[in-house]
């Protein structure tokens, strides 16, 4: 029986790459998106072209009040598409960057980062716990910026640090159900994240490349396949870990 993975924020960037990588590894995927319905449906179509099953569901990961309704739609999709009541994996990828020095960070910026990257992750997992099959997996996305510092990302890195702590507690509490929980922490990646700064600004790209042992910034293809591999049975004994995928950034 194929494994079913929910990937949040999968209409673009690392989420899209992760969803496609899971499909290439033989898995089925539930793609969530906030507003890019057409992009999400394009991801679904590409996964289906691989002979896998996929559906797209709208989800605002910063709106906890919407999670019960999302869970109901997820249950309906599981029954209609897979004749199942559970899924196997959750990849908490959805997020955004918000650059601001500590002295200039607004409360709205701070709250937005907390709501999407930490509070949303915490309560989405809580809401979906009854739908995760025993022996399943959870992967939470963090950042290389929790280990190395770069001015302007204090709030973002802080909430990602909170997710790393949450991951360890989840691994402990869900261990009796055989559910493995890990953090994947990408380094600087060429996507549209943060306005596409790493991808589109040559100076920023060069700066991070010079900080990286392998001499370049990352690409989505450096991350998605790694997450798909982490979800496989080859990594069944890995849990409560922070796995940085950064090419040796800031060592």
N, C-alpha and C positions, 0 to 999 in steps of 0.2 A: 504494500500500500504506500502510495506517495506521501511524503511529508508536506504539510501545509504551513507556509510561513507568512505572517503578517509583517509587512515592512511599512512603517510610517514615513510620510514625506517622500514617496517613491516616484513622483512624477518628474523629478529632475535630479541632477547631481549624483551624490553618493548613493542616495536611496534608489534612484533609477538603476544605477550600475549594479547595486546589490541585488535588486529584484531580478534583473536579467541574468546575473551570475548564478543565482539560485535556480532559475529555470534551466540554465545550461548544465547544472549539476543534477538535473532530474527532479527538481522539486516543483511544487505548485505554489502560487503566490497570491496573496491578497494585498493589493496596492492601495495605500491611502493617499489622499491629496487634500489640500485645503481649498484651493480655488482653480487649479490647472486641470480641469476635467479632460480636455482634449489631449493634453500631454499624458495624463494617466491612462487614458484609453489606448494611446499609442503604445505604451509600455505593455499593457494587457495584450494587445494584438501581437506584439513581438514575442511575448512569452508563449502565447497560443501557437504561433508559427513553429515553435520548437516541439510541439506535440504535448505541451503541458497545459494545465488548467490555470486560469487566472481571472480575477474580478477586481474591479476598482470601487472603493467606497470613500465617500467624503468624510473627512475628520479634521476638526480644528483641535490640535493637541493642546492649545492654550486655554480651552474652554471646558473645564471639568464638568460643568453642568450638562454638557452634551454627551457625556460618556455612556450613560445608561441607554440612551437612544441609539448610539453607535453599536453598543453590545447587542441590542435587539436586531439591528440590521445585519450584524455579523453572524448571529445565530441563523438568521434566515438564509444568508448566503451559503453558510456551511451546509445547511440541509439541502438547499436547492442544487448546489453545484457538486457537493461531495457526499451527500447523504450521511453526513457526520454531525456530531454535536460539539466537537472539539477541534482545535488546531494544535500544531506541534511547536511552532517557534514564533517568537515576537522579536523583531529588530526595531528598537526605538531610535530612529534616525532623524525624524523631523526636527527642524530647528532653523535658526537664523543667526546671523552675526550682527552685532551692534557695537561699532567702534566708538569709544569715548574714554578720555582720560578720567581718572577718579574724580578730579575736581570739577569736571564738566558733565558727569553722568546724571541724567535726570531720573526722577523716581519712576516715570513712565517707562523709560528704557530698562531700568533695573527690574521692574515688575514684569515687563514683557519677557525678559530673559528667564526669570524665575518660573513664570507660568508655563512656558513652552518646554524649557530644558530640564526642569526639576519637578515642579508641582505636577505638571501634566504627565510626566513619565511615572511618577509615584502613583498617582490615582488611576491612570490608565491600566497599569499592571494590576492594581487592586481590583478594578472593575472586571478585568478579563481573567483573573485567577481561576474562576470556575470553568473557563473555556479552554484552559491550557491542559493538554493531556499529560498525565504522569510520564516522566522520562523526557519531557520536552526541554526546550532551550529558550533563554532570553539573552539577547545581546543589546547592551546599552552603548550608544555612541558618546564618547567623551572627546578629548582633544589633547594634542601634545602640549598645549599651553597650560595644562595643569602641572606639568613638570618643569617647563622652562617659561620664563616670563617675557612678555612683549608689551610695552606700554600701549594702553588703549583697550586692552582686552581683560581688564581685571574682573569686571562683573561676569562676563561670559565664562572666563576660566573658573571663577568661584562656583558658579552653578554647576559646571561640569565636574568640579571636584566633589560637590555634593552627590552627584550621580555615581561617582566612583565609590563613595562610602555606601550609598544605598545598594549598589551591586553586591558588595560583600555581605550585607545583612540579608538581602534576598537569597543569596546562595545558601546562607545558613538556615534560614527559615523554610526554604523550599527544598532543601536537600532531602528530607524524608520522603518527598514525592519523586525523587530522582530527577528533579529539574535543575539543570546547570545554568548558572548565570554569570556572564562575563562582561567586561568593558573592553571595547575596542577604541583606541585613541589615535586617530589619524594625525599626521603632521600637516604642514601646509600643502594644500591640494589645489590643482587648477580646476576650479568649478566656478559657478556664478555666486557661490557663498560669499557673503559680505560685500555684495556688489561686484563680485568677480575680481577683487583686488589682486589676488595672487596670480590669477590667469591673465589679467589684462594690463597690469601695471608692471612694466619691465624692471623698474627699480626694486619694487617689493619682491618680485619673483627672484631677482638676482640676490637680494639680501638673504632670503630664506634658503636659496640654493647654496650659498656660501656657508650657511650654518649647518648644512646637512652632510653627513659622512659620504653618502653616495653621490653628492655633487649636483643634485637637481631637486626641484620640488616634486611632489607626488602627482599622480594622475588617478582619476576614478578607477581605472583598471588595476591600480595597486591596492585598492581597498575592497571593492565588491567581491572579487574572487576569494580574498582572505576570509571575509565574513562567511561566505558560502562554505568554505572549507571548515571553519569553526563549527558550523551547524551539522557537519557530517559525523558519522559514527567513528571516524578516525580520531576525533577529539572528545570522545565521550567522558574522559576522566579529567577534563579541564573545567574548573569552576572557580569562582571567586577571584578571578585574575584580571589585572589591567594589562592589556596587550597593546603596546604601542606599535603603530605601523607608520613610521615616519622617515625611513631611510637613514636613521641615525641623526635626527635633528637635534642640534644643541648639545652634543656630547663632548 
